[in-house]
Structures are given as C-alpha cells and as structure tokens.
Amino acid sequence: MSGPELASFMVILAALIANYQINSVTAYPSNNAVADYRFGTISSIQNDPDGKPAWILSGHWKSNLASNQSTDVGQENGMYPGRSFNAQFEMVLFNGTAAHTHTITNFVASNTSQTTNSAITFNGTATASMREGPVTDIPIRMSIMENKVISIWLDPAKLDNHYGNTPIYGLVMDKPDDDKF
C-alpha cells in the first residue's frame, strides 16, 4: 500500500470507528432519567369472540412498578407515589387487515403480591384507548415472571371482550448490569 492509499485507508477506518461509536444503540435506554424504569415489548396473540386465535399484538411498554419491589409487596395504593405503567401496541388480524393502535395508561395500583420468588403481580385499574374513546377504571392485573415475561390482563367485560379471553403477553428487556427487579 502506497502512502496516499494508506492515508485514505486510515481516514476511512477512523470515520467508520467514530461513526460506530456515535451511532451505537442499546435496547434499553441508558440515561439516568430512566434508571427506575423497566421497558419491554408486547408480543402476543389474542383470541376472537369464539376463543380462536385471530389477532397479533406488537408494541412496547414502560413501567417503574417493579423498582424496589421488596418494599412494595402487599402495600396499598397510597404507598405507590409516582408508580406508572404505560403501553402502546398495534393490533392486526392474522390476514393483515383491520390494523389499529391501542394504549394503556393511567394505572392506579391497589395491591401487589409476590406469588413465588420469581413472580410479582400488580393489581389496580387503568385506562385503555378504544375506537369509541378511552375506557377508564378497567380492572387490570400485571404479572412479571422470572424478570423475562409480562402478562397484562384487562377485564374483558369492561372492553366488550376486545382483547379476547387471554392476557396480553410481552417480554421484559434486560436491564444492563441488573438481573433483578
């Protein structure tokens, strides 16, 4: 390699290295503002009114419910200042039609229980967006199992069975250098 070729190679290599470092991303946000939050994906199949799989759900969620869980288990809602759970996901039929978006917001916790050493459940109410407008005060139960799976159950009676008869499932993203909630 001649001098000009070597110089060109070094400039390109330096640009690639700098670009990689600037544009690298992680699945989990890394700034301090989100330190108490956990994030994850919604990845679920929901049933139609006949109990047959019909809908694909895909999206994301964010929550600080499980931070410091050891002090929260069994406490009532007044002991949950600033606790939140929010989700947004696309819902589409298996054939690709009828795509629409839903959100779950305004979670208000009523109690928490730890069913096993590796599962924690949060009960309360939430708001879900629907075609006719937001539906409020929906009984909701969320369970986090093995720090890997989240189950979100919304009372089907309050939502005209829109999500079928099964919970919405998703994944909990790994938190860097943290293997516990």
N, C-alpha and C positions, 0 to 999 in steps of 0.2 A: 504494500500500500504506500503510495507516494504521500508527501507532506500535505498537499491540499485535500487528497482523499481522506487521510487520517483526520485532518481538522474537520472536514464535513461530517465524517462518521461520529466524532466526539460531540459536535454540536447537536446532531440528531439524537444521539444517545442521551445527552444531558436534557434535551427537550422532552424526550419520552419519559425519563425518570421524573422530572419535575411535574409533567402532566399527570403521571400516575399518582403521585403523592397528593396533588391538588384535587384530583377527581375521584379518589378512592372513597367508597361509602361503606357503611355497615348497615345491617338490617335493623339495628337498634340505635336510636338517636343517642348521641354521646355528650350532649351538653348538660351542664348542671341543673338547668331548669326542669329537666325531665327525670331527675335522679330517683324520685319516689314513684315513678310510673312504670307500669309494665305495658307492653304492647303485644299485639298478635294479629293473626289473620282469622277471618271467617272462611271456613271451607266445609260446606255442609250440603246435604241433600235432604229436601223436605218432601213430605207426602201430600198428595191431593186429598180431597174430601173422602175418597174411598179407601184411604190408607195406603195407596200405591205411590212409590217414589215418582215425583214429577218435576220438582224444582231444584235448580242448582243455586246455591248462595255463595257469594265470594265477596270479601271485603276486608275490613280491618276494625280493630277495637283498641281502646286505650283506657287504662284504669289505674288508680292508686289504692284500690281496695285492699290488696294483699300486702302492702308495705306495713311492716311492724305487726304482722298478724298475731304474734304471741300476746300482745296487749289488747287485741280487739275481740278475740273469740268470746262469744257469749254476752257481749255488751250491747246495750240498747242504742237506738238511733241517736240519742243525744250525745253519745260518746264518739260519734263519727264526724267531727267537723271537717269540712273540706273533702270528704270522700266523693269519688266520682267514678262513673263508668259511662263510656260513650262508644257507640259502634255505628258504622255505616257500611252497607253492603248492597250489592246488586243481586237481584232475584230474577232468574230467567228459566223458562220451560226447557225441558230436555231438547226440544227441537229448535231452540234458539230464538223463539218468539216470546212476546209479552214481557220483555225486559223492563224492569223498573227498579228504583232505588228506595231503600228504607234506612231510617236512622233510629237508634235507641238512645235516649238522652234522659236527663233529669232523674237519675237514680237516687232514691232515698232508701237507705238501709234501715231495716227493722231489727235484724239479728244476724248473727254469724255462728256457725258451728263447724267444728273440726271433726269430721266423721271418722277419719283414720289419720295416722301420722303423715300421710301424703295427700290428703284431700281436705279442702276447706270449702264451705258453702256459705253464700251470702244471700239473704232473703230481703225483699223490700218491694218497692214499686218503681215504675219507670214510665216514660212516655215513648211511644213508637209512632213514627210517621206512617200514615195510610193515605190512600187515594182521596178519601173524603176529608182529610185533615188529621192533625195529631190526636191520638187516643192517650189520655192521661190515666194515672193511677192504676196501671196494669200490674198485677202481682207478677213478680219476677224472681227466679231462683238461678243463681250462677254458681257453678262449682268449678274449682280448679283442681285437676288431678295430676299428681307427680310433676308439677311445675311444667307440664307439657301440653295439656289438653284443657280447654274451657268448654263448658256446657252451659248454654243460656236457654232457659225455659221461660216463655211468656205465656200467661194464662190464655189458652185458646178461646175460651168463652168471651173474653174481652175484645178479641180480634177476629171474631167470626171465623175461627179456625184457619186464618190466613197462612200461618206457618205450618199447618198440618198438626199431627199428633205427637211429634218428636221434638226434642230440644234442638237448638241451633248449635252446631259444633264448630270449634276452631282450634287453633294452635297458639301456644304461648311462646313468644320469641325468647331465646336465651339472652339473659342479661349478662353483659361482659363481667367476668370475674365474680359471678354470683350464682351459686347453684341452689339458693333457697329464696323463698319469698320473704 
